[in-house]
Amino acid sequence: MHLRSSSKFSSDISIEEPVETDKNGNSLTLMDTIASDKSITEEIDQKIETEKLYKYITKLLNPREKIIMCLRYGLGGSKPLPQREVANKLKISRSYVSRLEKKSIDILKKSFK
């Protein structure tokens, strides 16, 4: 609401600007109302690690292993699937999916060290 009412002054808004006062009389800033469990540095680190993961998947895994990892963990925006469903899609056994998944994870872990 505060941002809408001051949209004509949008260049003057700061995240440190008080937008309200709580019941104890303390000033509530815009920064206080933005919920985030992670700091900016944690988010950047996670993004960097995610980009590395995708690079390693593309570079180090064979096509079947890539497909299994993407299907199992929902990489690339898809929904994560159980091993049984991955096995049905690829027409292989669930135990083979499990072995390839474990092998792929080991390869990826080593690449991060």
Residue pairs with C-beta under 8 A, 6 or more apart in sequence:
2 19
2 20
2 30
3 10
3 13
6 12
6 13
13 30
14 30
15 29
15 30
15 31
15 34
16 29
16 30
16 31
17 29
17 30
18 27
18 28
18 29
19 28
19 29
19 30
19 33
20 27
20 28
21 27
21 28
22 28
38 46
49 112
52 112
53 108
54 75
56 107
56 108
56 111
56 112
57 66
57 69
57 70
57 75
57 108
58 66
60 107
60 108
60 111
61 69
61 104
61 107
61 108
64 90
64 100
65 100
65 103
65 104
65 107
67 90
68 86
68 90
68 97
68 100
68 101
68 104
69 75
69 101
69 104
70 76
70 78
71 78
71 80
71 81
71 85
71 86
71 89
72 80
72 81
72 83
72 86
72 97
72 101
73 80
74 80
74 81
81 89
83 94
83 97
83 98
83 101
84 94
86 97
87 93
87 94
87 96
87 97
90 97
